[in-house]
Amino acid sequence: MSNAPATSSGARTLADVKVGAVAVITGVEGERPLAIRLMEMGLLPGTRVEVVRIAPLGDPMELRLRGFHLSIRRDEARGLAVEPE
Amino acid sequence: MLLAGNPNSGKTTLFNALTGARAKVGNYPGITVDRRSAKLDLEGGLGLEVVDLPGTYSLSARSAEEEVAAAAVLGLHEPVPAAVVVVVDASALRRGLYLAQQVVETGLPTVVALSMMDEARSAGIVIDAEELGRRLGAPCIPIVAPRREGLDALRAAIGDAVAKDADLPDVADIDLPEAATEKLEAIEAVVEDWLAPETLALRRAWARWALLSVGGDELPDIPEAVRVAVDEATREDDPGPLLIALRYERIDAFVDAAVTIEEGAPEVSITERVDRVILHPILGFALFAVVMALLFQGLFAWSDPAIGLVEDAIAALQNLVAGLMPEGPVKRLVVHGVIAGVGNVLVFVPQIALLFLFIGILEDSGYLARVAFVLDRLMGGVGLHGKAFVPMLSGFACAIPAVMATRTIESRRDRILTMMVVPLTSCSARLPVYVLIIAAVFSPDQGGFVLFAMYFLSVIAALGAAFVLRRTVLKGKKPPLVLELPPYRMPMGKNLALNTWERVRSFLVDAGTVILALTIVVWGLSSYPRDEGVAAEYAALRAEASQVIVESGALDDRLSELEGQETSAQLPYSFAATLGHAIEPVIEPLGFDWRIGVGIIGAFAAREVFVSTVGIVFGLAHADEESAPLRESLVAATWPDGRPLFTPLSGLSLMIFFVLASQCMSTLAVVKKETGGYRWPTFLFVYMTVLAYVVSFLVFQVGTAMGWGTG
C-alpha cells in the first residue's frame, strides 16, 4: 500500500486501462482486507498487468498477470493505481 | 498428512490417484466444507491419513470456511500434520508457489507436487525441479497425476519428509526489516499465550497468518488479545504488504533461477483462443443459452425415466410387502409410512446425480468460472453471486439439488442468500397443482397464460426476495469478486463419478434420514386416529369381497378400491382433518376451506401430494392431476352456505400460495444440512409462508371486493 493518493488525485487506476493495454501497478489502495487479498493474488506494486477483456455486460474485467488469468470487478480495480508500461 | 493446493491445481486428481479414491467424506464442525480423507500406504508398512484440504490460494482467511486450511496446517483444534504436500500447477507456477512458500515458512516437513507437467511442457515451460526445491527448501516432484507419472517419487519424498530425512539445505527465512520484525514479535508474544505453538517457526507462521487475516474479518476463534496486537501492528506502517511483497520477490527469484521458457512456444494459448469465442458478447451468450438449455432439459426430461423407475419400484415393493403382511397398523406403517418415505428420498436421487454430473463438468472444464464472469453484473444487480445462476436455474426442476449446488459459491453470505431464494423458483412438483387447479377453474384458452403467469411470479419473487434480503437480513458489503479464470481442461470421468457419488451419498445419509422421518410423521397425521366403526365396516366389506369374488385379479381390484374408499372414510377422523378444521379460520380469508387445508398439510410431504390428498378428501383415492372426476368434484365443491369453493379467484389465490409458500420439508431438511443448523431453515419457512399468506390474502380480498372472478 504505497501511500500515493492515486485514486483521489485523479491519476489512473486499473479500471481506466483499455482492453489489450498493459499497465504496471504502482499502489494498492482501499480497505485493508481487500488490498491484502489482491496483493496475495499477485497484484503487487511493480506487477505488470494486461487487461485481456471486459465481460459482455461491462463488468467485471479479465486480467493477465504472472502467467494466469484473474477476474475482478471495476470497483476493485479502482483501488489499484497504475502507470502505463 | 495434508494435501494443500490452489483451486484447479489438480489436487483432487492427485488425491484420488494417491489413495485409490477410497475417500471418507465428513464435515468440518459448524460449516459445510467437506473434509475428505483417505489412507495412504507408504513403503515400509507406514500408513498415513491424507486429508484433502479445500482449494485455496493462501493460508490467510477471513471466514470460518477459509480458516479450514490454516487451522489444519498450523494445528488449530488438531495436532500439526506429519507433513504437508502442496500441489502447485506447473503451468501457473508463481501463483501456486505463494501457498508453498507460506507452508515452508511453518517449518513443517513440506513436499511440493508440480502438477500438470504435461501442460507446462507443451507450453514450452522447462522447470529444473531440483534447483527449485533447493531454493524453496522443499523437494519439488514433477507429476502428471492422471497418467500416474511421478507418483512413486512423490510417495518416496513424502516418506522422507515424514521421517525428517529429506536431503535439503536449510533455507534462510524471509529477510524482514527490523521494524517489521519487531511488530511481528509483538504479535508472536500474544500467539504464544493463545496457542503455545510447538516450535518457533510455527509461532512465527501464526503471527504472520494473524497479521494478514485479522481485521475486518469474520473469523470465529480469534482471541481479543490477538485482535488488539494486530490492530496495534497495522495502525501505522503496516508490515503486511511488505511481507507479501517479499514472499513474491523470493518466488520471482526461484522462478528466474529454475525455469526457462523454450523458444518457439505458442504465443496464444488454446484457452485464450477458446475464450475469444466463449466470452464473445454475442457468440458467448448464444453458447451459454445452449449449455443452460441442455442442463435444464437434462434435469427435467432425462431424469424422468429414472424417477419413473424409482416410483414403479417403490409401488411394486409396497404391493409385495402388502401381500406378505397381515392387515393392521404395522402393515400400514411399513407400506404407507416407511416404504413411501424411502421412495420420497430416492425419488430425488436421479436429479441430484444428474445436476452434480453437469456441475462437475462445468466446474472441472473451467466453464463455470466463465459463467460467473459473464453473469456477475446481471446477478449482482439483485445482490446475487454470478455462480448463483446454475442453482437458480436448477431450482425450476427441484430445489433439493439446487440448494446442494450452491456449494460452488465460496462466500457463506452469498451461498445462504442463494439458498434462501432458490425455493421460490417454481419447481416441477408445483406443476401438477397448477395443472389441476387451472383445469378446474380456468378455460383452456386462459390456461396457458395463467401457467406462464405463475412461472413469471416465481422469478419475480425469487429476484425480489434476493434484492430485499441482501439489504436486510443478509446485509453487508458485497464480497469482492477475485475469481481465477483457469485454463480449459478435459474433465476426468473418475473425478466426476466420485464427486457425484459423494454428493448423492451425503444427501441420502444426512437429508434422507430427515425426509424419511418427516414423511412418516405426515403419513401418521393423515392416517390417525382412526374410527373403529369405519374400520369394522370396511373389514366386513373386505371379508365379503373375498368370499364373493373368486377371480384373483378382480379381487385385487376390489380390495384396492375398498382401501381407497376406507382412506377417504377415515380421513375426517384424522389429526390432519382436525388440523385442517383448526386452521380454517386462518385460511378462510385466502379463499380456502378445511379440505384445502388438509391438502396443504399433506403437501408438506411433497407439493404434488396436494393432488392425491385433495383426491382422498373428496373421496377419490388414486386421483392424479389429469383426473376428470377429481376436477368435477372440485368444480362442484361448495362452502356450507352454497357458494362455490373453487372460483377463478380462489384458484388463483391457491396457486399463488403454492408458488410462494415453503411447503417442502425436504428442502428444509437440505437447507438445515447445508447451513449446519436450524436457524436458516426456520427463517426460510417463516418468511416464505408469511409472504405466501400475505400475497394470497391480498389477491383474494381485493379480488372479492372488486368482484373479480368470484363466480
HADDOCK unambig.tbl for C-alpha pairs under 7 A between the chains (distance, minus, plus):
assign (segid A and resid 1 and name CA) (segid B and resid 241 and name CA) 6.41 0.50 0.50
assign (segid A and resid 33 and name CA) (segid B and resid 216 and name CA) 6.52 0.50 0.50
assign (segid A and resid 36 and name CA) (segid B and resid 212 and name CA) 6.92 0.50 0.50
assign (segid A and resid 36 and name CA) (segid B and resid 241 and name CA) 6.89 0.50 0.50
assign (segid A and resid 39 and name CA) (segid B and resid 244 and name CA) 6.92 0.50 0.50
assign (segid A and resid 40 and name CA) (segid B and resid 244 and name CA) 6.36 0.50 0.50
assign (segid A and resid 44 and name CA) (segid B and resid 245 and name CA) 6.81 0.50 0.50
assign (segid A and resid 55 and name CA) (segid B and resid 373 and name CA) 6.55 0.50 0.50
assign (segid A and resid 55 and name CA) (segid B and resid 374 and name CA) 5.52 0.50 0.50
assign (segid A and resid 56 and name CA) (segid B and resid 281 and name CA) 4.77 0.50 0.50
assign (segid A and resid 56 and name CA) (segid B and resid 374 and name CA) 6.37 0.50 0.50
assign (segid A and resid 57 and name CA) (segid B and resid 377 and name CA) 6.43 0.50 0.50
assign (segid A and resid 59 and name CA) (segid B and resid 377 and name CA) 5.88 0.50 0.50
assign (segid A and resid 60 and name CA) (segid B and resid 373 and name CA) 6.62 0.50 0.50
assign (segid A and resid 66 and name CA) (segid B and resid 94 and name CA) 6.50 0.50 0.50
assign (segid A and resid 67 and name CA) (segid B and resid 92 and name CA) 5.84 0.50 0.50
assign (segid A and resid 68 and name CA) (segid B and resid 92 and name CA) 6.11 0.50 0.50
assign (segid A and resid 69 and name CA) (segid B and resid 484 and name CA) 5.92 0.50 0.50
assign (segid A and resid 69 and name CA) (segid B and resid 485 and name CA) 5.32 0.50 0.50
assign (segid A and resid 69 and name CA) (segid B and resid 486 and name CA) 6.77 0.50 0.50
assign (segid A and resid 70 and name CA) (segid B and resid 482 and name CA) 6.94 0.50 0.50
assign (segid A and resid 70 and name CA) (segid B and resid 483 and name CA) 5.69 0.50 0.50
assign (segid A and resid 70 and name CA) (segid B and resid 484 and name CA) 4.40 0.50 0.50
assign (segid A and resid 70 and name CA) (segid B and resid 485 and name CA) 5.64 0.50 0.50
assign (segid A and resid 71 and name CA) (segid B and resid 482 and name CA) 5.84 0.50 0.50
assign (segid A and resid 71 and name CA) (segid B and resid 483 and name CA) 4.98 0.50 0.50
assign (segid A and resid 71 and name CA) (segid B and resid 484 and name CA) 6.01 0.50 0.50
assign (segid A and resid 71 and name CA) (segid B and resid 485 and name CA) 6.76 0.50 0.50
assign (segid A and resid 72 and name CA) (segid B and resid 481 and name CA) 5.36 0.50 0.50
assign (segid A and resid 72 and name CA) (segid B and resid 482 and name CA) 5.05 0.50 0.50
assign (segid A and resid 72 and name CA) (segid B and resid 483 and name CA) 6.55 0.50 0.50
assign (segid A and resid 73 and name CA) (segid B and resid 481 and name CA) 6.21 0.50 0.50
